Amino acid sequence: MRPGIGYDVHRLVAGRKLVLGGTEIPYKNGLLGHSDADVLVHAVCDALLGAAGLGDIGLHFPDIDPKYKDISSLTLLTQTGDMVRGKGFSIRNIDAIIFAEAPKIGPYRKSMQQNLAVAVNIDPACVNVKATTTEGLGIIGKREGIAAMCVVLVE
């Protein structure tokens, strides 16, 4: 068994869709990034790559490569899952947390869990997504950004 940890943060800006865990969430701002800037999926990718000893998301999907411009991060997660399995590992568990003052994540949690599970071909019962605020502290607390952290277990 090998654990992996991932973290990502992106700035909130006007004129972008907000996508978390592959789910589009109605909100006044979206996350800025080269891809769809899905911080949750990026954290999961980094956790899986780390657990398998495969580096990080920037190594495999560089933000200077035009082929990743506006790509769905779920596509990157599917490819990451394939890389992890290609190294002989199976994905046993994904446990993630989103740090955001707004919007509320609860109504979208099941959709996110399902999207992550489908992308890496595991049982949705093995995926957990939760959320918390930063109590008004920092860029997240000021509603200027959203972050996510993930821990995975591969075998």
Disulfide bonds with the S-S distance in Angstrom:
none
